[in-house]
Amino acid sequence: MTNPPRHRLVPTNVAALAVGVSEATIRKWVSRGKITRYGAPNCRSAFDIDELTEIAMRRSPWPERRSH
C-alpha cells in the first residue's frame, strides 16, 4: 500500500474534527484497524482526509436528500 500524497494527510486533531469524534476515538480506531495511521512510529500521526471523509459520510446522522 502506498502513502497518499502529503497534501491529503492531516494531524490527529483535524482528523477528529473532520469525523466529529474525539482524538481518543481516532487513536482507538487506529488500534482496532478501522483507520490507517501514516507516519513513522516516533513521529506525529497523520490521516488521509479522503478516508476520513468516507467514514464521516457513513456516520452522518442526516439522510441524503432525494429529488422527487
C-alpha positions as CSV (number, residue, x, y, z in Angstrom):
1,M,0.0,0.0,0.0
2,T,1.4,3.4,-1.0
3,N,1.1,6.5,1.1
4,P,-1.4,9.1,0.0
5,P,0.0,12.5,-1.2
6,R,1.2,14.7,1.6
7,H,-1.5,17.3,0.8
8,R,-4.2,14.8,1.8
9,L,-2.7,14.0,5.2
10,V,-4.0,15.7,8.3
11,P,-3.0,15.5,12.0
12,T,-5.0,13.8,14.7
13,N,-6.8,16.9,15.9
14,V,-8.0,17.7,12.4
15,A,-9.0,14.1,11.8
16,A,-11.1,14.1,14.9
17,L,-12.9,17.3,13.8
18,A,-13.4,16.0,10.3
19,V,-15.3,12.9,11.6
20,G,-16.9,14.5,14.6
21,V,-15.2,12.4,17.3
22,S,-12.6,12.9,19.9
23,E,-8.8,12.4,19.4
24,A,-9.0,9.4,21.7
25,T,-11.6,7.8,19.4
26,I,-9.2,8.3,16.4
27,R,-6.5,6.6,18.4
28,K,-8.8,3.7,19.3
29,W,-9.8,3.3,15.6
30,V,-6.2,3.0,14.7
31,S,-5.6,0.3,17.3
32,R,-8.7,-1.6,16.0
33,G,-7.6,-1.2,12.4
34,K,-10.6,0.9,11.4
35,I,-8.5,3.7,10.1
36,T,-5.0,3.9,8.7
37,R,-2.3,5.9,10.5
38,Y,0.6,7.3,8.5
39,G,3.9,8.5,9.9
40,A,6.9,6.9,11.5
41,P,6.4,5.2,14.9
42,N,8.0,8.0,16.8
43,C,6.5,10.8,14.8
44,R,3.2,12.6,14.8
45,S,0.3,10.7,13.3
46,A,-1.3,11.7,10.1
47,F,-4.5,10.5,8.4
48,D,-5.8,10.5,4.9
49,I,-8.6,13.1,4.5
50,D,-10.3,11.0,1.9
51,E,-10.5,8.0,4.2
52,L,-11.9,10.3,7.0
53,T,-14.5,11.8,4.6
54,E,-15.7,8.3,3.8
55,I,-16.0,7.4,7.5
56,A,-17.8,10.7,8.2
57,M,-20.3,10.0,5.4
58,R,-21.1,6.6,6.9
59,R,-21.6,8.2,10.3
60,S,-23.7,11.1,9.1
61,P,-27.0,11.3,11.1
62,W,-28.7,13.1,8.2
63,P,-30.4,11.2,5.4
64,E,-29.4,12.0,1.9
65,R,-31.7,14.4,0.1
66,R,-33.6,12.8,-2.8
67,S,-35.2,14.7,-5.6
68,H,-38.9,14.0,-6.2
